Amino acid sequence: MFVSFLYPFPLRGLRAPFLWVAFKQMGDLGPDQVAFIASADYFVDPEQYRRMGRFDCHAPVNPELGFRVPAHSEVDQFARGLIPDHLYQRLKVRFLSDTLVWRHLITEVDHELVELICRQVEVLSRHEPCEALLTWCNYASLSEAAARLGLPLVHCELGPLRAPWYRPLGYLDFSGVNGGTEAASRWRESEPLASAFSGIPALRAAFRLRALPEPVPEAIDARLGIPLQVEDDSNVLAYGNGFDMWLLIQYAQEVFGRDDILIRAHPGAQMLPSAALRLDDSVDSAAFVRRCERLLTLNSSVAVEAMLMERPVSILGDSPARHLAGHALDEARSATLAELEFLLLNYFVPYELLFDAEYLRWRLKYPSETAIRARHLTIGNATPSFTSGTFGARP
């Protein structure tokens, strides 16, 4: 049995902020395979959330994220350990803002929370032993509890390539997600692997779900592209290495003029960039990347897309792709085919496998990188060139 920790406190004005993750785990794993440590808000009748206008419950099925909204009777089947509200109230008094409470719990150990997690795991394990803990974000207290319990901690998240434009991927990391990941160490320690593609254009084409014109020099009209992120995303809050969105822009302006920089706002941004800046109006991120000679980012997933399009990239924050990029404006570099193949075919996971119980158990045996690549290449009976078009496709 797996035990999933779901962030138990309000965030961005929502209770049960990762409700859709709970629904996906419930649907993919089922009550015999997963139990939860969370707040009671995750087990409210989904119909109540639908009436409140929650996107998680807007439609019975969410094909983009690959989950179905369960009935309340189905939700009730899952074992759970609840985090009491008094812990949130204590943290709220100290940090005032829900966002700062979240940042604190991402980066710092809270000893009361560690004790609560350990106690809940021990109770849930009385009926079925816990094989591993699952999480959708880094939490220092959860890492501490996992170490104390001697349990693997599997960090999962949406990957950098997503439907409907790309074959969707997910993160699966035993060290961290977004920050503190094992991506660089796995690449350094990997045995030599046979290449599955003739070059980066072939690799790029294999992951595209929709036709995209190849980049051409005439399309470039910006010396530097900056893809912005959601301002209160954990990547920015905890893994920006001192930068935020505005400091990132200011840093670029120290080197490049206004007309040289093209800035793309994130679709989920809460504060739009100033109209005094040169703003991108491309139809999608791929079109934005094609316009730019190079990219600068904290840790946006657009960096991976730019690498696939053979653009030099600089990543200032912590990121699973940081080791493939430069770390300052004058250090931008392009990733090699071998580096990108390892990132996309070994480190990232086909999204359909993210909460597949058999696959998770297989990964807990720590198979070789050769075995991981071979398995990922054959998802959906696809050939190494993905000619069947089913690699990573959501059901």
RAWO-V546989 format. One record per run of one state. SS is the DSSP state (A for helix, B for strand, O for the rest). FROM is the first residue (numbers start at 1). TO is the last residue. Records with the same first field share a line. If there is no record, write none. Layout:
SS=FROM-TO ; FROM-TO
This chain:
O=1-1 ; 6-10 ; 12-13 ; 15-18 ; 30-33 ; 39-39 ; 44-45 ; 53-54 ; 58-60 ; 63-66 ; 69-71 ; 76-79 ; 83-84 ; 96-97 ; 108-110 ; 125-131 ; 136-139 ; 150-151 ; 159-165 ; 167-168 ; 174-182 ; 190-199 ; 209-216 ; 220-221 ; 223-223 ; 228-233 ; 240-244 ; 254-257 ; 265-278 ; 280-284 ; 293-293 ; 298-301 ; 309-311 ; 316-321 ; 325-325 ; 327-328 ; 332-332 ; 334-336 ; 348-348 ; 354-356 ; 364-368 ; 378-378 ; 382-395
B=2-5 ; 11-11 ; 14-14 ; 34-38 ; 61-62 ; 67-68 ; 80-82 ; 132-135 ; 152-158 ; 166-166 ; 169-173 ; 208-208 ; 222-222 ; 224-227 ; 261-264 ; 279-279 ; 292-292 ; 294-297 ; 312-315 ; 326-326 ; 333-333 ; 349-350
A=19-29 ; 40-43 ; 46-52 ; 55-57 ; 72-75 ; 85-95 ; 98-107 ; 111-124 ; 140-149 ; 183-189 ; 200-207 ; 217-219 ; 234-239 ; 245-253 ; 258-260 ; 285-291 ; 302-308 ; 322-324 ; 329-331 ; 337-347 ; 351-353 ; 357-363 ; 369-377 ; 379-381
